[in-house]
Amino acid sequence: MLLLTGATGLVGSALLRRLTTARTPVRCLVRDPRRLGPERVRVQIALGDLADPPSFRNAMRGVKTVVHLAAAIRDQPAGSIEELNGIATWRMVQAAERAGVERFVFVSALSATTHNRTRFLRAKALAEEAVAASSLEHVVLAPSLVYGQGDPYATLLGRAALLPVVPMSGRGRARFQPVWAEDLADCLAHVVAAGGGSARYEVAGPETLTHTELVRLLLRAAGRPRPVLHVPTPVVSRTLRALETIMKSKAPATWDEAELLEVSMTTPKGTSDAEALGVPPRRMAAVLGV
Ligand SMILES: NC(=O)c1ccc[n+]([C@@H]2O[C@H](COP(=O)([O-])OP(=O)(O)OC[C@H]3O[C@@H](n4cnc5c(N)ncnc54)[C@H](OP(=O)(O)O)[C@@H]3O)[C@@H](O)[C@H]2O)c1
């Protein structure tokens, strides 16, 4: 039995399709099973929440491999970014060790370091440390920015493109090697199927784009090319913090999310780690058809 967290997300849903097609027995730890869509009848369901570590214990029963994708880039009512990404991963590793799990597969992120300026990437760094320090066989995948059908950032940009100019935070100089969610899911499916040995892979797409270039590409793909307006970071930060104070979890964007796009996520290894997993990652323009 394989336990998958984050199965309702961009990457998790792509991986789940591959696992059920391969007839791998899967249990999904989810907050709301309805969000699994048609796949929910093909899997076991464990109700759980990253903010509720006791829910991990039941989910782990009889599990040999955990694939931990669930993550949060904004605070939730039940837990902060640090609790949901850092502490929850540490607790999940502990629960896995106690339950006799053999293998722990974790998706971190490029640029996850304990001194990163963003709360999310610091929390991911601590999570990676917990995974690496465990007695379990562990595989960590650290992707650059991940994009795909219906991803929240592209959706938000699509809405912003209803305006004559699209505002973006800061100078847009951070650099990314965007990787398609389907390619990352292929890498994960390979890791699950291949088994054997602890390892860390940096998963990057074949091109390096600045944040501004990425936004222009996404706007072209949405059929709404617009001029981009660079808004000074302190203005964005104050505005989004105020919005979050007023709208709480309903805020359309938060400063923690916007700040992530000011941090470069690149690897000098390029596509070599993905290729080592049998996946030649596709170019973003080709995937988006622009
Ligand atoms: N997207 C990127 O650009 C990017 C870049 C680098 C690394 N990564 C990492 O790649 C992995 C997959 O990313 P993604 O883009 O697929 O994420 P995503 O689409 O944002 O999905 C997040 C998943 O986590 C679940 N989740 C959130 N809060 C939860 C909670 N409190 N309890 C239980 N589940 C919770 C969500 O479930 P609900 O349906 O219940 O909300 C969803 O299934 C994550 O670990 C992410 O940090 C992503």
The ligand as an SDF file (V2000), in Angstrom:
LIG
                    3D

 48 52  0  0  0  0  0  0  0  0999 V2000
    3.6670   24.4630   -7.5530 N   0  0  0  0  0  0  0  0  0  0  0  0
    4.9440   24.8420   -7.5200 C   0  0  0  0  0  0  0  0  0  0  0  0
    5.3600   25.7900   -8.1810 O   0  0  0  0  0  0  0  0  0  0  0  0
    5.9150   24.0770   -6.6500 C   0  0  0  0  0  0  0  0  0  0  0  0
    7.2680   24.4410   -6.6820 C   0  0  0  0  0  0  0  0  0  0  0  0
    8.1790   23.7430   -5.8890 C   0  0  0  0  0  0  0  0  0  0  0  0
    7.7340   22.7110   -5.0750 C   0  0  0  0  0  0  0  0  0  0  0  0
    6.4100   22.3760   -5.0570 N   0  0  0  0  0  0  0  0  0  0  0  0
    5.9700   21.3010   -4.1710 C   0  0  0  0  0  0  0  0  0  0  0  0
    5.3880   20.2720   -4.9510 O   0  0  0  0  0  0  0  0  0  0  0  0
    4.3770   19.6230   -4.1790 C   0  0  0  0  0  0  0  0  0  0  0  0
    3.1050   19.5940   -4.9840 C   0  0  0  0  0  0  0  0  0  0  0  0
    2.7750   20.9420   -5.3050 O   0  0  0  0  0  0  0  0  0  0  0  0
    1.3930   21.3170   -6.0120 P   0  0  0  0  0  0  0  0  0  0  0  0
    1.6680   22.5000   -6.8690 O   0  0  0  0  0  0  0  0  0  0  0  0
    0.7760   20.0970   -6.5840 O   0  0  0  0  0  0  0  0  0  0  0  0
    0.5470   21.7940   -4.7550 O   0  0  0  0  0  0  0  0  0  0  0  0
   -0.9890   22.2700   -4.7510 P   0  0  0  0  0  0  0  0  0  0  0  0
   -1.6040   22.1340   -6.0910 O   0  0  0  0  0  0  0  0  0  0  0  0
   -1.0010   23.5860   -4.0530 O   0  0  0  0  0  0  0  0  0  0  0  0
   -1.6600   21.1780   -3.8140 O   0  0  0  0  0  0  0  0  0  0  0  0
   -1.4310   21.1680   -2.4470 C   0  0  0  0  0  0  0  0  0  0  0  0
   -1.9840   19.8780   -1.9010 C   0  0  0  0  0  0  0  0  0  0  0  0
   -1.7750   19.8930   -0.4820 O   0  0  0  0  0  0  0  0  0  0  0  0
   -3.0140   19.6550    0.1380 C   0  0  0  0  0  0  0  0  0  0  0  0
   -3.0990   20.3670    1.4200 N   0  0  0  0  0  0  0  0  0  0  0  0
   -2.9620   21.6890    1.6350 C   0  0  0  0  0  0  0  0  0  0  0  0
   -3.1540   21.9570    2.9340 N   0  0  0  0  0  0  0  0  0  0  0  0
   -3.4350   20.7700    3.5300 C   0  0  0  0  0  0  0  0  0  0  0  0
   -3.7270   20.4000    4.8610 C   0  0  0  0  0  0  0  0  0  0  0  0
   -3.8020   21.2920    5.8420 N   0  0  0  0  0  0  0  0  0  0  0  0
   -3.9520   19.0910    5.1250 N   0  0  0  0  0  0  0  0  0  0  0  0
   -3.8970   18.1560    4.1290 C   0  0  0  0  0  0  0  0  0  0  0  0
   -3.6260   18.4380    2.8560 N   0  0  0  0  0  0  0  0  0  0  0  0
   -3.3900   19.7490    2.5590 C   0  0  0  0  0  0  0  0  0  0  0  0
   -4.0680   20.1840   -0.8140 C   0  0  0  0  0  0  0  0  0  0  0  0
   -5.3060   19.5900   -0.4860 O   0  0  0  0  0  0  0  0  0  0  0  0
   -6.7280   20.3530   -0.6110 P   0  0  0  0  0  0  0  0  0  0  0  0
   -7.3050   19.8890   -1.9240 O   0  0  0  0  0  0  0  0  0  0  0  0
   -7.4970   19.8490    0.5670 O   0  0  0  0  0  0  0  0  0  0  0  0
   -6.4550   21.8240   -0.5630 O   0  0  0  0  0  0  0  0  0  0  0  0
   -3.4950   19.7320   -2.1510 C   0  0  0  0  0  0  0  0  0  0  0  0
   -3.7910   18.3720   -2.3740 O   0  0  0  0  0  0  0  0  0  0  0  0
    4.2500   20.4060   -2.8850 C   0  0  0  0  0  0  0  0  0  0  0  0
    4.9690   19.7800   -1.8800 O   0  0  0  0  0  0  0  0  0  0  0  0
    4.8780   21.7350   -3.2330 C   0  0  0  0  0  0  0  0  0  0  0  0
    5.3890   22.4120   -2.1190 O   0  0  0  0  0  0  0  0  0  0  0  0
    5.4880   23.0280   -5.8360 C   0  0  0  0  0  0  0  0  0  0  0  0
  1  2  1  0
  2  3  2  0
  2  4  1  0
  4  5  1  0
  4 48  2  0
  5  6  2  0
  6  7  1  0
  7  8  2  0
  8  9  1  0
  8 48  1  0
  9 10  1  0
  9 46  1  0
 10 11  1  0
 11 12  1  0
 11 44  1  0
 12 13  1  0
 13 14  1  0
 14 15  2  0
 14 16  1  0
 14 17  1  0
 17 18  1  0
 18 19  2  0
 18 20  1  0
 18 21  1  0
 21 22  1  0
 22 23  1  0
 23 24  1  0
 23 42  1  0
 24 25  1  0
 25 26  1  0
 25 36  1  0
 26 27  1  0
 26 35  1  0
 27 28  2  0
 28 29  1  0
 29 30  1  0
 29 35  2  0
 30 31  1  0
 30 32  2  0
 32 33  1  0
 33 34  2  0
 34 35  1  0
 36 37  1  0
 36 42  1  0
 37 38  1  0
 38 39  2  0
 38 40  1  0
 38 41  1  0
 42 43  1  0
 44 45  1  0
 44 46  1  0
 46 47  1  0
M  CHG  2   8   1  16  -1
M  END
$$$$
